[in-house]
Amino acid sequence: MSLDPHIQPIVDLVNAGATPGVEQSLAERREAYHKLLSALPPGPDVTSVSEVLIEGPHSPIAVRIYRPQAPVGIVIFFHGGGWTIGDLDTHDEPCREIANQAGATVVSVDYRLAPEAPFPAAIDDSFAAMRWVWANRSDLAAADAKVAVCGDSAGGNIAAVMCLMARDAGGPDIAAQLLVYPGVDARMTEFDSLDRNGEGYVLSRDTMEWFSNNYLPNNSDRLDWRASPLLADDLAGLPPALVITAEFDPLHDEGSAYAEALRAAGNDVVHTNYDGMVHIFFQLGPMVPAAAAAVAEVAASAKAALAP
């Protein structure tokens, strides 16, 4: 296959230096990520959008709450960005779309970022946020509202880990895990797509190493299942999963492997690969039809899982 013509201009922009290389500062990389996404049209209106601070294990955690009319359930969203860049704003547009299309309250979590707060800070914050959502379901949707988790890239990693942690802790009860090109194996040694797609397709292998070095400064932590859920001893008894991968993504093969591992462990899994797509395509719905389709697939899966 070849790159989708709708994504080609984005790839060309990045390859021309629209984003700084790994030699640039952390602040420059965060600014460049915002700049790339700020060129997109704003997301659709929802009934209400608010931000609150909730109690975290180290410091308060900001969450942004998107409420449609009469929500049927709740989607907790964990943004991507290599645990190092990204925030509530970089993923505002897909959160709005999911809220409207799924008819669900979306709670987007502003977990702490590395290198200021390395592993497992993002995991600890996200688990605290998930427990807060569960305890406040009646205010967010309804007293008996179901809850799903969703995330892209690093956020897909977090969403997958949340399901394992919830299972082992005896709750919260998660109705579905919606994983968009999740990073599930921090070893970065096992999959051909790291080399096949590791240069020239927006997310490079060098950038992935930079993310991992910031988030996982202790190399042994790469073997921790909270950093590499594919390495968890037991993947049985987990929520139904939607796993989305992109053809030209360095993370393609590990996402596919996680879908297969979940299925082999007896879980219900839908795996959809988007041909011609690259990493970050999920955030480009206003410009790329396949991205809009992926967001719609996530929303439809959420709607079905959250139905009373």
C-alpha positions in Angstrom: 0.0 0.0 0.0 1.0 3.6 -0.2 0.2 6.6 2.0 -3.3 7.9 1.8 -3.3 11.1 -0.3 -5.1 12.9 2.5 -2.3 12.2 5.0 0.5 12.8 2.6 0.6 16.6 3.1 0.9 16.1 6.9 3.8 13.7 6.4 5.5 16.1 4.0 5.1 19.0 6.4 6.7 17.0 9.2 9.5 15.7 7.0 10.2 19.2 5.9 11.0 20.2 9.5 7.6 21.4 10.8 8.5 19.7 14.1 11.9 19.9 15.8 14.2 16.9 16.1 15.2 15.0 19.2 18.1 17.4 19.7 15.6 20.2 20.4 14.4 21.1 23.9 11.4 19.7 25.7 9.7 23.0 25.5 10.2 23.2 21.7 8.8 19.8 21.2 5.7 20.5 23.2 5.2 23.8 21.4 5.7 22.1 18.0 3.1 19.5 18.8 0.6 22.2 19.7 1.5 24.2 16.5 0.9 21.2 14.3 -2.5 20.5 15.7 -3.6 24.1 16.1 -3.9 24.3 12.3 -6.9 22.0 12.5 -10.5 23.4 12.6 -11.9 23.4 16.1 -14.0 20.5 17.2 -17.8 20.5 17.3 -19.9 22.1 20.0 -21.1 19.8 22.9 -23.7 20.6 25.4 -21.1 21.7 28.0 -17.4 21.6 28.6 -15.9 22.2 32.0 -12.6 21.6 33.8 -12.2 20.6 37.4 -9.3 19.6 39.7 -9.5 16.2 41.4 -7.4 14.7 44.1 -4.3 12.9 42.8 -1.7 10.8 44.5 0.9 13.6 44.3 -0.9 16.7 43.3 -4.3 17.8 41.9 -5.2 16.4 38.5 -7.1 18.5 36.0 -9.8 16.7 34.0 -11.9 18.2 31.2 -15.5 17.0 31.1 -17.4 17.0 27.8 -21.1 16.4 28.3 -23.6 15.7 25.5 -27.3 15.9 26.0 -28.5 13.1 28.3 -25.3 11.0 28.4 -25.8 7.2 28.5 -22.4 6.5 30.0 -18.8 7.7 30.4 -15.6 7.4 28.4 -12.4 8.2 30.2 -9.8 9.5 27.7 -6.0 9.4 28.1 -4.2 11.5 25.6 -1.1 10.4 23.6 2.2 12.2 23.3 4.8 9.7 24.5 4.0 10.4 28.2 6.0 13.6 27.6 4.1 16.0 25.3 0.4 16.4 24.7 -2.3 17.6 27.0 -6.1 18.3 27.2 -5.9 20.7 24.2 -4.0 18.5 21.8 -6.8 16.0 21.9 -9.8 18.3 22.4 -11.3 17.7 18.9 -11.6 13.8 19.1 -13.0 14.1 22.6 -15.7 16.4 21.4 -16.6 14.0 18.5 -16.7 11.0 20.8 -18.9 12.7 23.3 -21.4 13.7 20.6 -21.3 10.5 18.6 -21.3 8.1 21.5 -23.8 10.1 23.5 -21.4 9.7 26.5 -19.7 12.0 28.9 -16.0 12.1 28.1 -13.6 12.8 30.9 -10.1 13.7 29.5 -7.3 13.3 32.0 -4.3 15.7 32.3 -1.9 13.2 34.0 1.6 14.3 34.9 4.2 14.2 32.2 7.8 13.1 32.0 10.6 13.9 32.4 9.3 16.1 35.3 7.3 13.1 36.6 8.6 9.9 35.1 7.0 6.4 35.3 4.8 5.5 37.0 3.4 9.0 37.6 1.1 8.9 34.6 -0.2 5.5 35.7 -0.8 6.6 39.3 -2.6 9.7 38.2 -4.7 7.9 35.7 -5.8 5.2 38.1 -6.8 7.9 40.6 -8.8 9.7 37.9 -10.5 6.4 36.9 -11.5 5.8 40.5 -12.8 9.3 40.8 -14.9 8.9 37.7 -16.4 5.7 39.0 -17.2 7.3 42.4 -18.9 10.3 40.6 -20.9 8.5 37.9 -24.2 9.9 39.1 -23.0 13.4 38.6 -21.2 12.7 35.3 -24.0 10.6 33.7 -26.2 8.4 35.9 -25.8 6.4 39.0 -25.7 3.1 37.1 -23.7 4.5 34.2 -21.1 2.2 32.6 -17.6 3.4 32.1 -15.1 2.7 29.2 -11.5 3.7 28.8 -9.9 5.1 25.7 -6.6 6.5 24.6 -4.2 6.9 21.7 -0.5 5.9 21.6 0.8 6.5 25.2 -2.8 7.0 26.1 -3.6 3.7 24.6 -0.9 2.2 26.8 -2.5 3.8 29.9 -6.0 2.7 29.0 -4.8 -0.9 28.6 -3.0 -0.7 31.9 -6.1 0.7 33.6 -8.0 -2.4 32.6 -5.4 -4.7 34.1 -5.2 -2.6 37.3 -9.0 -2.5 37.6 -9.3 -6.3 37.2 -6.6 -7.0 39.8 -8.1 -4.4 42.2 -11.6 -5.8 41.9 -12.9 -2.6 40.2 -13.9 -0.3 38.8 -15.9 -2.3 36.3 -14.7 -1.2 32.9 -17.1 -1.9 30.0 -14.7 -1.6 27.1 -11.1 -0.6 26.3 -10.7 1.4 23.1 -7.1 1.4 22.2 -5.8 3.6 19.3 -2.3 2.5 18.1 -1.3 1.7 21.7 2.3 1.4 22.8 2.4 -1.9 24.7 6.0 -3.0 24.6 8.6 -0.5 25.8 11.5 -2.8 25.0 11.5 -1.6 21.4 13.3 -4.7 20.2 10.7 -7.2 19.1 8.7 -5.8 16.1 9.6 -5.3 12.5 7.4 -2.2 12.1 9.8 -0.2 14.3 12.3 -0.5 11.4 9.9 -0.7 8.6 8.1 2.5 9.6 10.7 4.1 11.9 11.7 7.0 9.7 9.7 9.3 7.5 6.2 8.6 8.8 5.7 11.3 11.4 6.7 9.2 14.5 10.3 8.1 14.2 12.2 5.5 16.1 14.5 8.2 17.4 11.5 10.1 18.8 10.2 7.0 20.4 13.5 6.4 22.1 13.5 10.0 23.3 10.0 9.5 24.8 11.0 6.3 26.5 14.2 7.7 27.9 12.2 10.6 29.4 9.4 8.4 30.8 11.5 5.3 31.7 14.9 6.6 32.8 15.4 3.3 34.7 15.9 0.8 31.9 14.6 -2.1 34.0 11.2 -0.4 34.1 10.7 -1.2 30.4 9.9 -4.8 31.6 7.2 -3.6 34.1 3.8 -4.6 32.8 2.6 -1.1 33.7 5.0 0.2 31.0 4.6 -2.9 28.7 1.2 -4.4 29.2 2.0 -7.0 26.4 4.4 -8.5 29.0 1.7 -9.0 31.7 1.7 -12.5 33.0 -2.1 -12.8 32.6 -4.3 -11.0 30.1 -7.5 -13.0 30.8 -10.7 -11.5 32.2 -10.3 -8.1 30.6 -13.0 -5.8 29.0 -13.9 -6.2 25.4 -11.3 -4.4 23.2 -11.2 -2.3 20.1 -7.6 -2.1 18.9 -6.9 0.4 16.0 -3.6 0.3 14.2 -2.2 2.3 11.3 -0.3 0.7 8.4 2.7 3.1 8.4 3.1 3.4 12.2 6.1 2.1 14.1 3.7 0.8 16.7 1.7 -1.2 14.1 3.1 -4.6 14.9 2.9 -4.3 18.7 -0.7 -3.1 18.5 -1.5 -6.1 16.3 0.3 -8.4 18.8 -1.6 -7.0 21.7 -4.9 -7.6 19.9 -3.8 -11.2 19.2 -2.7 -11.7 22.8 -6.0 -10.4 24.2 -7.9 -12.7 21.9 -5.7 -15.7 22.8 -6.4 -15.0 26.5 -10.2 -15.3 25.8 -11.2 -11.7 25.5 -13.5 -10.2 22.9 -11.4 -8.2 20.4 -12.0 -6.2 17.3 -8.8 -5.2 15.5 -9.1 -2.6 12.7 -6.0 -1.6 10.7 -6.3 1.6 8.7 -4.4 1.3 5.5 -2.3 4.2 4.3 -2.3 5.9 7.7 0.4 7.1 10.0 0.8 7.7 13.7 -1.3 10.7 15.0 -3.9 10.2 12.2 -6.6 9.8 14.8 -6.3 13.5 15.7 -6.7 14.7 12.1 -10.5 14.0 11.6 -11.3 17.4 10.2 -8.8 16.9 7.4 -8.5 13.1 6.9 -11.6 11.0 6.1 -10.0 7.8 7.5 -9.3 9.7 10.7 -12.9 10.7 11.0 -13.9 7.1 10.4 -11.6 5.9 13.1 -13.1 8.4 15.6 -16.5 7.2 14.5 -15.5 3.6 15.1 -14.3 4.4 18.6 -17.5 6.3 19.3 -19.7 3.5 17.9 -17.9 0.9 20.0 -18.2 3.1 23.1 -22.0 3.6 22.5 -22.6 -0.1 22.2 -20.5 -0.9 25.3 -22.2 1.8 27.4 -25.8 1.0 26.4 -27.9 0.4 29.5 
